[in-house]
Amino acid sequence: MATFQDVQAAVHDIAARLNVTPELARAALLNPLLALEELGFDLDLSGRLELEDRARFSKKQIVERKSLRKKIFVAAGHEFDPGQEHDLAAVLFDELKLGEENSKRPDLSPLSMPKRRVRSSTSKVKIARVKASEIARQFSVKAKGNSVAGLDPSLIGAAKIPDPLESLNKAHKIISPLLAYRQLDATVPRFAPASLYHAVRSGKRRLVNITPRAVVTGTA
């Protein structure tokens, strides 16, 4: 198992390997975790969480996210990935025995991200766009290229998203920070699923007009 520090130490090699394999570089923009696995890095839990924090969230959101995770871990008695449905189910239902009185357990899938549209002067409606340098930015690398279509986190409102976990709100102290954690997670685009990553990696799906190039600029 590799740590996030192992990845940082190998940043020059990662950048070089991305640059010689355009298909991998494009796929890495969609899911840097899967790209790292392909490059031979099997990140431990803390490394995966650290990478996801840096890849998806602002500095302020990272502080909040880590604070909520700390409360979740204390309540659970150990560390786990709150964003993984299987891991969360094991903690809530198998370890803490929550929801046993209910015939149906609440859905633990990540909350759906709100869909927003923005007006454009050149077209009636278009999807907002975000910078396409996610994996490079996390390893102190700057990527040159166009943007990847996606939802700009700044366009997402603060409206609360309905969460099936609300039904367990009074059942255990772990639920309150979990609810906040899941709300925060839903405000930012997630990594692409493995199916889309592999489709782009194999060339079956293409990211139009995107030619990323990783350039090492310093240390994180």
C-alpha positions as a Markdown table, in Angstrom:
| # | Residue | x | y | z |
|---|---|---|---|---|
| 1 | Met | 0.0 | 0.0 | 0.0 |
| 2 | Ala | 1.3 | 3.4 | -0.9 |
| 3 | Thr | 0.8 | 6.7 | 0.9 |
| 4 | Phe | 0.1 | 10.1 | -0.5 |
| 5 | Gln | 3.7 | 11.1 | 0.4 |
| 6 | Asp | 4.9 | 8.2 | -1.9 |
| 7 | Val | 2.9 | 9.7 | -4.7 |
| 8 | Gln | 4.3 | 13.2 | -4.1 |
| 9 | Ala | 7.9 | 11.7 | -4.1 |
| 10 | Ala | 7.2 | 10.2 | -7.5 |
| 11 | Val | 5.6 | 13.3 | -9.1 |
| 12 | His | 8.3 | 13.7 | -11.7 |
| 13 | Asp | 7.9 | 10.1 | -12.9 |
| 14 | Ile | 4.1 | 10.4 | -12.8 |
| 15 | Ala | 4.2 | 13.5 | -15.0 |
| 16 | Ala | 6.6 | 11.9 | -17.5 |
| 17 | Arg | 4.5 | 8.8 | -17.8 |
| 18 | Leu | 1.3 | 10.9 | -18.3 |
| 19 | Asn | 2.9 | 12.9 | -21.0 |
| 20 | Val | 4.0 | 9.9 | -23.1 |
| 21 | Thr | 0.5 | 8.3 | -22.8 |
| 22 | Pro | -2.1 | 10.8 | -23.9 |
| 23 | Glu | -5.0 | 8.4 | -23.4 |
| 24 | Leu | -3.9 | 7.8 | -19.8 |
| 25 | Ala | -3.5 | 11.5 | -19.2 |
| 26 | Arg | -7.0 | 12.2 | -20.4 |
| 27 | Ala | -8.5 | 9.4 | -18.3 |
| 28 | Ala | -6.6 | 10.7 | -15.3 |
| 29 | Leu | -8.5 | 13.9 | -15.6 |
| 30 | Leu | -11.7 | 12.0 | -14.9 |
| 31 | Asn | -10.4 | 9.7 | -12.1 |
| 32 | Pro | -6.9 | 10.2 | -10.8 |
| 33 | Leu | -7.2 | 7.4 | -8.3 |
| 34 | Leu | -7.7 | 4.8 | -11.1 |
| 35 | Ala | -4.9 | 6.4 | -13.0 |
| 36 | Leu | -2.5 | 6.0 | -10.1 |
| 37 | Glu | -3.6 | 2.4 | -9.7 |
| 38 | Glu | -2.7 | 1.8 | -13.3 |
| 39 | Leu | 0.7 | 3.4 | -12.7 |
| 40 | Gly | 1.3 | 1.0 | -9.8 |
| 41 | Phe | 0.2 | 3.0 | -6.8 |
| 42 | Asp | -2.2 | 1.2 | -4.5 |
| 43 | Leu | -3.0 | 4.0 | -2.1 |
| 44 | Asp | -3.9 | 3.3 | 1.6 |
| 45 | Leu | -7.0 | 4.8 | 3.1 |
| 46 | Ser | -5.5 | 8.0 | 4.3 |
| 47 | Gly | -3.8 | 8.5 | 0.9 |
| 48 | Arg | -7.0 | 8.0 | -1.0 |
| 49 | Leu | -8.9 | 10.4 | 1.2 |
| 50 | Glu | -6.1 | 13.0 | 1.0 |
| 51 | Leu | -6.0 | 12.8 | -2.8 |
| 52 | Glu | -9.8 | 13.1 | -3.1 |
| 53 | Asp | -9.7 | 16.1 | -0.7 |
| 54 | Arg | -7.1 | 17.9 | -2.8 |
| 55 | Ala | -8.6 | 16.9 | -6.2 |
| 56 | Arg | -12.2 | 17.9 | -5.5 |
| 57 | Phe | -12.4 | 20.5 | -2.8 |
| 58 | Ser | -11.2 | 24.0 | -1.9 |
| 59 | Lys | -8.9 | 24.6 | 1.0 |
| 60 | Lys | -11.8 | 25.8 | 3.2 |
| 61 | Gln | -13.8 | 22.7 | 2.2 |
| 62 | Ile | -10.9 | 20.4 | 2.9 |
| 63 | Val | -10.6 | 21.8 | 6.5 |
| 64 | Glu | -14.3 | 21.2 | 7.0 |
| 65 | Arg | -14.2 | 17.8 | 5.5 |
| 66 | Lys | -11.3 | 16.6 | 7.7 |
| 67 | Ser | -13.0 | 18.0 | 10.8 |
| 68 | Leu | -16.2 | 16.1 | 10.0 |
| 69 | Arg | -14.2 | 12.9 | 9.2 |
| 70 | Lys | -12.5 | 13.2 | 12.6 |
| 71 | Lys | -15.9 | 13.3 | 14.3 |
| 72 | Ile | -17.1 | 10.4 | 12.2 |
| 73 | Phe | -14.1 | 8.3 | 13.1 |
| 74 | Val | -14.3 | 9.0 | 16.8 |
| 75 | Ala | -18.0 | 8.0 | 16.8 |
| 76 | Ala | -17.3 | 4.8 | 14.8 |
| 77 | Gly | -14.2 | 3.9 | 16.8 |
| 78 | His | -12.0 | 3.5 | 13.7 |
| 79 | Glu | -11.2 | 5.1 | 10.3 |
| 80 | Phe | -13.0 | 4.1 | 7.1 |
| 81 | Asp | -14.1 | 5.9 | 3.9 |
| 82 | Pro | -17.5 | 7.5 | 4.6 |
| 83 | Gly | -18.0 | 8.0 | 0.9 |
| 84 | Gln | -18.0 | 4.3 | 0.1 |
| 85 | Glu | -21.4 | 2.8 | 0.4 |
| 86 | His | -20.2 | -0.7 | 1.4 |
| 87 | Asp | -17.8 | 0.6 | 4.1 |
| 88 | Leu | -20.5 | 2.9 | 5.5 |
| 89 | Ala | -23.1 | 0.1 | 5.6 |
| 90 | Ala | -20.6 | -2.1 | 7.5 |
| 91 | Val | -20.1 | 0.6 | 10.1 |
| 92 | Leu | -23.8 | 1.6 | 10.6 |
| 93 | Phe | -25.6 | -1.7 | 10.3 |
| 94 | Asp | -23.1 | -4.4 | 11.1 |
| 95 | Glu | -21.0 | -2.6 | 13.8 |
| 96 | Leu | -23.3 | 0.0 | 15.3 |
| 97 | Lys | -26.5 | -2.1 | 14.7 |
| 98 | Leu | -28.5 | 1.0 | 13.6 |
| 99 | Gly | -31.8 | 0.7 | 11.8 |
| 100 | Glu | -32.6 | -2.8 | 13.1 |
| 101 | Glu | -36.1 | -1.8 | 14.0 |
| 102 | Asn | -36.8 | -0.7 | 10.4 |
| 103 | Ser | -37.7 | -3.3 | 7.8 |
| 104 | Lys | -35.9 | -1.3 | 5.2 |
| 105 | Arg | -32.4 | 0.2 | 5.6 |
| 106 | Pro | -31.9 | 3.7 | 4.3 |
| 107 | Asp | -30.1 | 4.1 | 0.9 |
| 108 | Leu | -26.4 | 4.9 | 1.5 |
| 109 | Ser | -25.5 | 5.9 | -2.0 |
| 110 | Pro | -23.8 | 9.2 | -2.4 |
| 111 | Leu | -26.3 | 12.1 | -2.7 |
| 112 | Ser | -27.0 | 13.3 | -6.2 |
| 113 | Met | -25.3 | 16.5 | -7.2 |
| 114 | Pro | -27.8 | 19.3 | -8.0 |
| 115 | Lys | -28.0 | 20.0 | -11.7 |
| 116 | Arg | -27.7 | 23.7 | -12.6 |
| 117 | Arg | -27.7 | 25.4 | -16.0 |
| 118 | Val | -26.2 | 28.8 | -16.8 |
| 119 | Arg | -27.0 | 31.3 | -19.5 |
| 120 | Ser | -24.5 | 32.0 | -22.3 |
| 121 | Ser | -24.2 | 35.0 | -24.6 |
| 122 | Thr | -23.5 | 32.7 | -27.5 |
| 123 | Ser | -26.0 | 30.0 | -26.8 |
| 124 | Lys | -29.3 | 29.8 | -25.0 |
| 125 | Val | -28.2 | 27.3 | -22.3 |
| 126 | Lys | -24.9 | 25.6 | -21.7 |
| 127 | Ile | -23.2 | 23.5 | -19.0 |
| 128 | Ala | -20.7 | 25.3 | -16.9 |
| 129 | Arg | -17.1 | 24.3 | -17.3 |
| 130 | Val | -14.2 | 23.6 | -14.9 |
| 131 | Lys | -10.4 | 23.5 | -15.3 |
| 132 | Ala | -8.9 | 20.3 | -16.6 |
| 133 | Ser | -5.9 | 20.0 | -14.3 |
| 134 | Glu | -7.1 | 17.9 | -11.5 |
| 135 | Ile | -4.6 | 15.1 | -11.2 |
| 136 | Ala | -1.7 | 17.3 | -12.1 |
| 137 | Arg | -2.7 | 20.0 | -9.5 |
| 138 | Gln | -2.8 | 17.4 | -6.7 |
| 139 | Phe | 0.8 | 16.3 | -7.3 |
| 140 | Ser | 2.3 | 19.9 | -7.6 |
| 141 | Val | 1.9 | 19.6 | -11.3 |
| 142 | Lys | 0.4 | 22.1 | -13.7 |
| 143 | Ala | -1.5 | 20.7 | -16.7 |
| 144 | Lys | -1.8 | 22.7 | -19.9 |
| 145 | Gly | -4.9 | 22.2 | -21.9 |
| 146 | Asn | -8.5 | 23.1 | -22.4 |
| 147 | Ser | -11.3 | 22.6 | -19.8 |
| 148 | Val | -13.4 | 19.5 | -19.1 |
| 149 | Ala | -17.1 | 19.9 | -19.3 |
| 150 | Gly | -18.6 | 19.7 | -15.9 |
| 151 | Leu | -20.4 | 21.6 | -13.2 |
| 152 | Asp | -18.7 | 24.6 | -11.6 |
| 153 | Pro | -18.9 | 24.1 | -7.8 |
| 154 | Ser | -19.4 | 27.9 | -7.4 |
| 155 | Leu | -22.7 | 27.5 | -9.2 |
| 156 | Ile | -24.1 | 25.0 | -6.7 |
| 157 | Gly | -26.4 | 26.6 | -4.1 |
| 158 | Ala | -26.5 | 25.9 | -0.4 |
| 159 | Ala | -29.9 | 24.3 | -0.5 |
| 160 | Lys | -30.0 | 21.1 | 1.5 |
| 161 | Ile | -30.3 | 17.9 | -0.4 |
| 162 | Pro | -32.7 | 15.2 | 1.0 |
| 163 | Asp | -30.7 | 12.4 | 2.6 |
| 164 | Pro | -32.2 | 9.0 | 3.4 |
| 165 | Leu | -29.9 | 8.9 | 6.5 |
| 166 | Glu | -32.1 | 11.6 | 8.1 |
| 167 | Ser | -34.3 | 8.7 | 9.3 |
| 168 | Leu | -31.4 | 7.7 | 11.7 |
| 169 | Asn | -30.6 | 11.2 | 12.8 |
| 170 | Lys | -31.4 | 10.5 | 16.5 |
| 171 | Ala | -30.1 | 7.0 | 16.5 |
| 172 | His | -26.3 | 7.6 | 17.1 |
| 173 | Lys | -23.9 | 10.5 | 17.4 |
| 174 | Ile | -22.2 | 9.4 | 14.1 |
| 175 | Ile | -25.2 | 10.4 | 12.0 |
| 176 | Ser | -25.0 | 14.2 | 12.4 |
| 177 | Pro | -21.4 | 14.6 | 11.1 |
| 178 | Leu | -22.2 | 12.0 | 8.4 |
| 179 | Leu | -25.2 | 14.1 | 7.2 |
| 180 | Ala | -23.0 | 17.2 | 6.9 |
| 181 | Tyr | -20.2 | 15.2 | 5.2 |
| 182 | Arg | -22.5 | 13.8 | 2.6 |
| 183 | Gln | -24.0 | 17.2 | 1.9 |
| 184 | Leu | -20.6 | 18.7 | 1.3 |
| 185 | Asp | -19.6 | 15.8 | -0.9 |
| 186 | Ala | -22.7 | 16.4 | -3.1 |
| 187 | Thr | -21.7 | 20.0 | -3.9 |
| 188 | Val | -18.6 | 19.0 | -5.9 |
| 189 | Pro | -18.3 | 16.8 | -9.0 |
| 190 | Arg | -17.1 | 13.3 | -8.1 |
| 191 | Phe | -14.5 | 11.2 | -9.9 |
| 192 | Ala | -15.8 | 9.4 | -12.9 |
| 193 | Pro | -16.9 | 5.8 | -12.5 |
| 194 | Ala | -14.5 | 3.0 | -13.7 |
| 195 | Ser | -16.7 | 2.4 | -16.8 |
| 196 | Leu | -16.2 | 5.9 | -18.1 |
| 197 | Tyr | -12.5 | 6.0 | -17.1 |
| 198 | His | -11.8 | 2.8 | -19.0 |
| 199 | Ala | -13.8 | 3.9 | -22.0 |
| 200 | Val | -11.7 | 7.1 | -22.3 |
| 201 | Arg | -8.5 | 5.1 | -21.6 |
| 202 | Ser | -9.2 | 2.6 | -24.4 |
| 203 | Gly | -10.3 | 5.4 | -26.8 |
| 204 | Lys | -13.9 | 4.2 | -27.0 |
| 205 | Arg | -14.9 | 7.6 | -25.6 |
| 206 | Arg | -13.1 | 10.8 | -26.3 |
| 207 | Leu | -12.7 | 14.1 | -24.5 |
| 208 | Val | -13.0 | 16.6 | -27.4 |
| 209 | Asn | -10.2 | 19.1 | -27.9 |
| 210 | Ile | -8.3 | 18.2 | -24.7 |
| 211 | Thr | -4.6 | 17.5 | -24.9 |
| 212 | Pro | -3.3 | 17.7 | -21.3 |
| 213 | Arg | 0.4 | 18.0 | -20.5 |
| 214 | Ala | 1.8 | 17.7 | -17.0 |
| 215 | Val | 4.6 | 20.0 | -16.0 |
| 216 | Val | 6.2 | 19.8 | -12.5 |
| 217 | Thr | 6.2 | 23.3 | -10.9 |
| 218 | Gly | 7.1 | 22.6 | -7.2 |
| 219 | Thr | 6.2 | 20.7 | -4.1 |
| 220 | Ala | 2.9 | 20.6 | -2.3 |
